[in-house]
Amino acid sequence: MNPRILFILFSLSLVFFFGNCDRNNNSKKSSLPTDIVNNPNTANGKVDQSDLPFIQFEETEHDFGRILEGETVSFSFKFTNKGKSDLVIADVSTSCGCTVPSFPKTPVRPGEENIIKVAFNSTGKRGYQSKNIVVVANTQPNTTLLRIKAQVVTPGSEK
Protein backbone atom coordinates (compact mmCIF):
# COMPACT_ATOMS: atom_id res chain seq x y z
CA MET A 1 0.00 0.00 0.00
CA ASN A 2 1.14 3.54 -0.70
CA PRO A 3 2.96 5.07 2.37
CA ARG A 4 1.13 8.33 1.86
CA ILE A 5 -2.28 6.62 2.11
CA LEU A 6 -1.12 4.68 5.20
CA PHE A 7 -0.04 7.93 6.84
CA ILE A 8 -3.39 9.59 6.10
CA LEU A 9 -5.36 6.59 7.42
CA PHE A 10 -3.21 6.47 10.55
CA SER A 11 -3.65 10.22 11.15
CA LEU A 12 -7.41 10.03 10.72
CA SER A 13 -7.67 7.09 13.11
CA LEU A 14 -5.71 9.04 15.76
CA VAL A 15 -7.99 12.06 15.36
CA PHE A 16 -11.06 9.85 15.65
CA PHE A 17 -9.72 7.95 18.65
CA PHE A 18 -8.47 10.92 20.68
CA GLY A 19 -11.21 13.28 19.54
CA ASN A 20 -13.84 11.19 21.35
CA CYS A 21 -11.96 10.57 24.59
CA ASP A 22 -13.78 13.31 26.54
CA ARG A 23 -17.30 12.04 25.90
CA ASN A 24 -17.31 9.80 28.96
CA ASN A 25 -16.10 12.56 31.30
CA ASN A 26 -18.80 15.11 30.43
CA SER A 27 -21.21 13.58 32.94
CA LYS A 28 -18.85 14.54 35.79
CA LYS A 29 -18.90 18.24 34.95
CA SER A 30 -21.50 20.36 36.70
CA SER A 31 -23.40 22.86 34.66
CA LEU A 32 -25.28 26.00 35.56
CA PRO A 33 -28.62 26.96 34.10
CA THR A 34 -27.99 29.48 31.36
CA ASP A 35 -30.58 31.91 32.70
CA ILE A 36 -28.40 32.80 35.72
CA VAL A 37 -25.25 33.44 33.73
CA ASN A 38 -25.37 36.90 32.22
CA ASN A 39 -22.57 38.73 30.42
CA PRO A 40 -23.66 42.33 29.96
CA ASN A 41 -20.53 43.48 28.12
CA THR A 42 -21.08 45.07 24.76
CA ALA A 43 -18.82 46.01 21.89
CA ASN A 44 -19.16 49.71 22.67
CA GLY A 45 -17.99 49.17 26.28
CA LYS A 46 -21.21 50.43 27.88
CA VAL A 47 -22.47 47.99 30.49
CA ASP A 48 -25.99 47.92 31.90
CA GLN A 49 -25.46 46.82 35.51
CA SER A 50 -29.02 47.42 36.72
CA ASP A 51 -30.07 43.76 36.69
CA LEU A 52 -26.74 42.18 37.68
CA PRO A 53 -25.91 40.57 41.00
CA PHE A 54 -23.68 42.65 43.23
CA ILE A 55 -21.50 41.07 45.91
CA GLN A 56 -20.95 43.28 48.96
CA PHE A 57 -18.59 42.05 51.68
CA GLU A 58 -18.77 43.30 55.27
CA GLU A 59 -14.96 43.41 55.11
CA THR A 60 -12.45 42.46 52.42
CA GLU A 61 -9.40 42.13 54.67
CA HIS A 62 -8.83 40.27 57.94
CA ASP A 63 -5.80 40.43 60.22
CA PHE A 64 -5.32 37.39 62.48
CA GLY A 65 -2.67 39.30 64.42
CA ARG A 66 0.07 37.22 66.06
CA ILE A 67 -0.31 33.46 65.70
CA LEU A 68 1.99 30.55 66.50
CA GLU A 69 3.73 28.71 63.68
CA GLY A 70 1.87 25.49 63.01
CA GLU A 71 -1.49 26.94 64.05
CA THR A 72 -4.42 26.79 61.62
CA VAL A 73 -6.77 29.77 61.81
CA SER A 74 -9.90 30.52 59.84
CA PHE A 75 -12.12 33.46 59.05
CA SER A 76 -15.51 33.77 57.38
CA PHE A 77 -15.93 36.65 54.97
CA LYS A 78 -19.63 37.51 55.18
CA PHE A 79 -21.27 38.89 52.04
CA THR A 80 -24.68 39.93 50.75
CA ASN A 81 -26.03 39.78 47.20
CA LYS A 82 -27.13 43.41 46.82
CA GLY A 83 -28.05 42.94 43.15
CA LYS A 84 -31.29 42.11 41.39
CA SER A 85 -30.43 38.61 40.13
CA ASP A 86 -28.90 35.40 41.46
CA LEU A 87 -25.23 35.58 42.41
CA VAL A 88 -23.15 32.61 41.27
CA ILE A 89 -19.65 32.20 42.62
CA ALA A 90 -17.74 30.28 39.97
CA ASP A 91 -14.41 29.94 41.79
CA VAL A 92 -12.41 31.09 44.77
CA SER A 93 -8.64 30.78 44.41
CA THR A 94 -5.81 31.62 46.78
CA SER A 95 -2.24 32.78 46.39
CA CYS A 96 -0.84 29.87 48.43
CA GLY A 97 -1.62 26.22 49.08
CA CYS A 98 -1.52 27.02 52.80
CA THR A 99 -4.81 28.91 52.39
CA VAL A 100 -7.93 26.86 51.69
CA PRO A 101 -11.27 28.47 50.79
CA SER A 102 -14.79 27.09 50.95
CA PHE A 103 -17.67 28.90 49.28
CA PRO A 104 -21.34 28.38 48.37
CA LYS A 105 -21.82 26.20 45.31
CA THR A 106 -25.46 27.18 44.80
CA PRO A 107 -26.80 30.56 43.64
CA VAL A 108 -27.23 33.26 46.28
CA ARG A 109 -30.55 35.02 45.74
CA PRO A 110 -30.91 38.81 45.82
CA GLY A 111 -30.83 40.08 49.42
CA GLU A 112 -29.45 36.81 50.82
CA GLU A 113 -26.30 36.60 52.92
CA ASN A 114 -23.65 33.88 52.85
CA ILE A 115 -19.98 33.35 53.69
CA ILE A 116 -16.68 32.46 52.11
CA LYS A 117 -14.62 30.67 54.73
CA VAL A 118 -10.83 30.76 54.48
CA ALA A 119 -8.49 28.57 56.54
CA PHE A 120 -4.79 29.47 56.83
CA ASN A 121 -2.26 26.83 57.92
CA SER A 122 0.87 28.54 59.27
CA THR A 123 3.04 25.40 59.31
CA GLY A 124 6.43 26.30 57.84
CA LYS A 125 5.59 30.00 57.73
CA ARG A 126 7.39 32.69 59.71
CA GLY A 127 7.07 36.42 59.96
CA TYR A 128 4.52 38.62 58.26
CA GLN A 129 2.17 36.69 55.97
CA SER A 130 -0.30 38.19 53.52
CA LYS A 131 -2.45 35.95 51.34
CA ASN A 132 -4.80 36.97 48.54
CA ILE A 133 -8.12 35.31 47.84
CA VAL A 134 -9.70 35.94 44.42
CA VAL A 135 -13.47 35.49 44.14
CA VAL A 136 -14.78 34.95 40.60
CA ALA A 137 -18.51 35.48 40.17
CA ASN A 138 -21.14 36.61 37.68
CA THR A 139 -20.72 40.22 38.81
CA GLN A 140 -19.28 43.26 37.08
CA PRO A 141 -16.32 43.30 37.47
CA ASN A 142 -16.18 39.53 37.74
CA THR A 143 -13.39 39.35 40.36
CA THR A 144 -13.22 40.55 43.94
CA LEU A 145 -10.01 40.51 45.97
CA LEU A 146 -10.02 39.46 49.62
CA ARG A 147 -6.94 39.38 51.86
CA ILE A 148 -5.86 37.75 55.08
CA LYS A 149 -2.71 38.55 57.01
CA ALA A 150 -0.95 37.39 60.13
CA GLN A 151 2.30 37.73 62.04
CA VAL A 152 3.53 34.15 62.47
CA VAL A 153 5.85 33.66 65.43
CA THR A 154 7.75 30.55 66.49
CA PRO A 155 6.82 28.92 69.83
CA GLY A 156 8.82 30.55 72.62
CA SER A 157 9.20 33.87 70.78
CA GLU A 158 5.58 34.99 71.01
CA LYS A 159 6.33 37.79 73.50
N, C-alpha and C positions, 0 to 999 in steps of 0.2 A: 504494500500500500504506500502511497505517496506520503513522505514525511510531513509535508505541509498540511495535508488533510488530517493526519494523525494529531498534529499539534493543535489544530483547530478543534477537533473532537475532544481532545483532552482538556483544552481551555474551557470549552462550553460545559463539560461535565463538572469541572471545578466550580464554575460560576453557579450552576444549578445546585450542586451539593452544598456549598457554603452560603449561598443566597437564601436558603430555606432554613438555616440552622436556628434562627431566632423565633420561629413560629411556636415552638413549644414553650418558650419562656414568657410569651406575652400574657399568659393567664396570671402570672405572678405580679405583674405591674398593676398598681392601683391607678384608677382614673377618676378625675373630677368631672362632675356634670359641667357641660360647656356653658350653661347659663350663669354660673357664678364666676367664670373667668372672663374678665373684661379688659381689653387693652384699648384705652381711649386715645392713644397717640395718633396723630394725623400727620400727613405730609407737610402741612404748613406750620407744624410745631405748636399749634393752639390745642390745648387739652381742656376738655370739659370735665371737671372734677366733681360736679354737683351730685352725681349718683354713685361715686366710688366709695369703697370702704376707707376709713381713716383710722390708723392705729395710733392711740395716744397712751404713752407710758406715764405712770406716776413719777418714775425717775428712770433715767437712762444710764446712770453710773452708780455703782455701789463700792464702798471702801470697807473691806473686812477689818482694816486696822492691822494690828500686830497679831500674827498667828504663828504657831509652832510648826517647824518643818515636819512633814509627815501627816499633818492634820488635813482632813477633808472638810471644807466648809461649803455651804450652799446658800443661794439667795433666789428668791422668786421675784421676777420683774412683773409687776401687775400692770395690765393694760386694759383699755376699753376700746371697743369698736365704735368710734364717734361718727362713722359714715352712714350712708343710706342703703348699703347693700352688704351681703355677707362677706366677711373677712376670711381669707384663706391663707394660712401660713404655709408656704411651699417648702421652706427649708430654714434651718437655723444652723449656722456653722461657726466654729470658733478658731481662734488663731493658734491654739495649742491643743495637743491631745490630752493634756492635764485638765482641760475644761470640757465638761460634758453637759450639753443642753437637753432639756426635754420640753416639748411644746405641744399644743393641741393639734391633733390631726384632723379634726372635724371643723367645719366652718363656724365662725363666731358671728352670731347675728348682730345686727345694729343695736347698740345700747348695751350689749352684754359685756361682762368683764371676764378675764381669764388670766393665766400666768404663763410665763416662760421661766422654768426653773433651771438654774445653772449651778453645777457642782464643780468646785476647784480642788484638785488634789495637789498639795504642796510638797509631796515627796520628791526629793532631789532638787528642790527650788530653794534659793536663798536670796535675801535682799528684797528690793522693791520689785513687785510683779504687777504687770498690767496686761490684761487679756481682753481682746476684742471679741464681741459676739455680733454676727451679722444676721439679721432677720430679713428673709426674703418673702414678700407677700404680694397680694394683688392690689397694692396701694400705689399711689403716685407721689413721690418716687417709690420704686419697688423695694428698696433696701432701707433698713433702719439700723443704726449702729448703737450697740449697748457696750458697756465696759465694766469690768470688775478690776479691783486692785487690792493689793495686800502687801504688808511688810512681813516677809517670812524670816523668822529668827530661829536659830538652832537651839535645841534644849540646853538650858544652863546659861544662855545669853539673853534671856527674855526680859532683862531688867530695863 
